[in-house]
């Protein structure tokens, strides 16, 4: 049941039935990985149209190095900690900044789930270990000069799911 939902809408149908610059925030929680790259670009452009100037979009996706990213057969696009920088003016290798302009990465963080707890409840020690691993991953995200080290950790650590969370701010043309 989706009680708190006001509008159900097919995200494949653009444009969305909302006025431009009507949203204070957009949250894509485990949505973007279900779109092909070309559709993802259009979805980010539509989110930009809907957000008010200076408003943020928060995205959560599984890390490409996680087993869980490949477990779901409906996942079409895979992400690393550096993926969203390609859509900003901040990153010198922003190949796509001309296709999806007007974003600035505000914050990037991670959460982990070492164990596949879909079939059983998480135990106390598992919760503690997940929180500890999340803190380690976030330490490396904050203190790395680039995102290579956190991506290598995500690729090599035996963690079932690493979630990437990123907050991106809509910037106006004058700020670009």
Secondary structure, DSSP 8 states (H G I E B T S, - for coil): --TT-S----TTSSS-SS-TT-EEEEEEES-GGGS-HHHHHHHHHHHHHHEEEEEEEEEEEEBTTSHHHHHSTT----B-TTGGGGGSSSSTT-TTTTTS-SEEEEEEEEEEE-S--SSS---HHHHHHHHHHHHHHHHHHHH-SSSHHHHHHHHHS--SEEEEEEEEEE--GGG-
